[in-house]
Amino acid sequence: MIHKFGIALAGLTLGAAAFAQAKWDLPTAYPPANYHTENIVQFAKDVDAATGGKLKITVHSNASLFKAPEIKRAVQSGQAQAGEILLANFANENPIYALDGVPFLATTYPEAKKLYGASKPAMEKLLSAQGIKVLFMVPWAPQGIYSKKEIGSVADLRGIKWRAYSPATAKIAELIGAQPVQIQQAELSAAMATGVIESYMSSGSTGYDTKTYESIKNFYDTQAWIPKNAVLVNAKAFDTLDPVTKDAVTKAAAEAEVRGWKTAQEKNDEYKRLLTERGMKIHKPSPKLDADMRQVGGIMQADWLKVAGPDGAAIVDAYKKN
Ligand code: PCA
């Protein structure tokens, strides 16, 4: 009798545990010490604490579980319950993903925030149709040009090997006559060490995280655009949570978004200081380089509006009106 009772109880406990507990994998493509990753790890801790351990989120940083371009599909298919993507990586799927990578549309954090607000409903609708729920989005720093040689105009970049991380950064190379090579951040250090790359556009954080200063000594602070990362969850995985756990995730996500935007801004200057300390020359772009880059931006904005059609135009209008 006692024996039987024991087994029944064990079965019950196991069943309840399986129902009440969830474990999510959350792949990211950026290193553990990057502020995006730290922010996500904090989010996972907050969820753990708020749910009393009912939802455990394991963060897999630095493209260790999936490569950057694979993370969105992994979340969509449920191979990973959650994941972090760089929106601009998915520009070829839909122009809305490319919007925050269009040069000189939104170049300051307040502008980036406004652009985010204007594009958020369309972005959420699109992702929801793919079975994905957005948890939060956090910006990178304004993008500048890393270059081995000193440059005074885009003509100086003609023919050089240019690392691209998105369709838009490859398009810039095409417009200025550089040779684009698509390389995700996790492989960038190796690419620079072997001389595959002589220049690229990105943030101070990526220059620092990838030790760019070891082979490239110039950073032109063009402040051309502010791309964002988005943390996503498979909608079915989210829907199987009980209401209290769902609320805990939503609340921790909202806090992570506020914290992420704040940290991004605070760290922008810090990264430039850290780069300078390690031998990077931070240049204000010459008026010619600035004008050239703005011309590139003008072409890309017009291209974007053509591809994105009336829905895209409505988003840009809403952004400019606010
Ligand atoms: N760093 C990422 C994307 C944007 C950024 O600032 C990268 O260079 O891959």
Residues whose N, C-alpha, C, O or C-beta is under 5 A from the ligand:
A	BS01	PCA	W140 A141 Y165 Q185 M201 S202 S203 T206 P227
